[in-house]
């Protein structure tokens, strides 16, 4: 093993040890602040990427927004129809009396035709 490999291994061990120490030393609510900061950083990076994509592909972005709007409109309309149809349904009905089933006819025996042996 070369000195460079051992140095990188030692550095990784040191980083893991420091990370574990910080994790145990920092109170729980402080870790929440760190997680929130990380989430905000991801959001900021994502917004930058989105902005550059929109600038490069305005037609594709407009089509995506129009498609999303159409899907939202269809979902909203279906929800309204379901709400209207969820009310009392007017209709007619009649009671059907249950009857005992009659016995089924006995099954007929099948006869098999015997093939006549043809002698040559």
C-alpha positions in Angstrom: 0.0 0.0 0.0 1.4 3.4 -0.9 1.6 6.4 1.4 -1.0 8.2 -0.7 -3.6 5.4 -0.2 -2.9 5.2 3.5 -3.3 9.0 3.8 -6.6 9.0 2.0 -7.8 6.2 4.2 -6.8 8.0 7.3 -8.4 11.2 6.1 -11.7 9.4 5.5 -11.5 7.9 9.0 -10.9 11.3 10.4 -13.9 12.8 8.5 -16.1 10.0 9.7 -15.0 10.5 13.3 -15.6 14.3 13.2 -19.0 13.8 11.5 -20.1 11.3 14.2 -18.8 13.7 16.9 -20.7 16.6 15.5 -23.8 14.6 15.1 -23.7 13.5 18.8 -22.6 16.9 20.1 -25.1 19.0 18.3 -28.6 19.1 19.9 -31.6 17.7 18.0 -33.1 21.0 17.2 -29.8 22.3 15.8 -29.7 19.3 13.4 -33.1 20.3 12.2 -31.7 23.7 11.3 -28.8 22.1 9.4 -31.2 19.8 7.5 -33.4 22.9 6.7 -30.3 24.7 5.4 -29.4 21.7 3.2 -32.9 21.6 1.9 -32.8 25.3 1.0 -29.4 24.8 -0.7 -30.9 22.0 -2.8 -34.0 24.2 -3.6 -31.7 27.1 -4.7 -29.6 24.8 -7.0 -32.8 23.3 -8.4 -34.2 26.7 -9.2 -31.0 27.7 -11.0 -31.1 24.5 -13.1 -34.8 25.1 -13.9 -34.2 28.7 -14.8 -31.5 27.8 -17.3 -33.6 25.0 -18.8 -36.5 27.4 -19.2 -34.3 30.0 -20.9 -32.9 27.3 -23.3 -36.3 25.6 -24.1 -39.2 28.1 -23.9 -41.5 26.2 -26.3 -41.1 22.9 -24.3 -41.7 24.7 -21.1 -44.9 26.3 -22.5 -46.1 23.0 -23.7 -45.4 21.4 -20.3 -47.3 24.2 -18.4 -50.2 23.9 -20.8 -50.4 20.2 -20.3 -50.3 20.5 -16.6 -53.0 23.1 -16.7 -55.2 20.8 -18.9 -54.7 17.9 -16.5 -55.6 20.1 -13.5 -58.7 21.3 -15.3 -59.8 17.8 -16.2 -59.3 16.6 -12.6 -61.2 19.6 -11.2 -64.1 19.0 -13.6 -64.3 15.3 -12.8 -64.3 16.1 -9.1 -67.2 18.5 -9.5 -69.1 16.0 -11.5 -68.5 13.3 -8.9 -69.7 15.7 -6.2 -72.9 16.5 -8.2 -73.5 12.8 -8.9 -72.9 11.9 -5.3 -76.2 13.5 -4.3 -79.4 11.4 -4.2 -80.0 9.5 -7.4 -83.5 9.6 -8.6 -84.8 6.4 -10.2 -87.3 3.5 -9.9 -86.9 0.1 -8.4 -89.0 -2.9 -7.7 -88.7 -5.7 -5.2 -87.8 -9.1 -6.6 -89.1 -12.0 -4.5 -86.7 -14.8 -3.9 -88.0 -18.2 -5.1 -86.7 -21.7 -4.4 -84.7 -23.1 -7.2 -86.3 -26.1 -8.8 -84.4 -29.3 -8.9 -82.3 -29.6 -12.0 -83.2 -32.4 -14.4 -81.1 -35.5 -13.9 -78.2 -35.7 -16.3 -78.7 -38.0 -19.2 -76.2 -40.8 -19.6 -74.1 -40.5 -22.6 -73.9 -43.5 -24.7 -70.8 -44.1 -26.6 -71.0 -45.6 -30.0 -69.0 -48.7 -30.3 -67.0 -48.8 -33.4 -67.5 -51.9 -35.4 -64.4 -53.7 -36.0 -63.7 -53.9 -39.6 -62.2 -57.1 -40.7 -60.1 -57.1 -43.8 
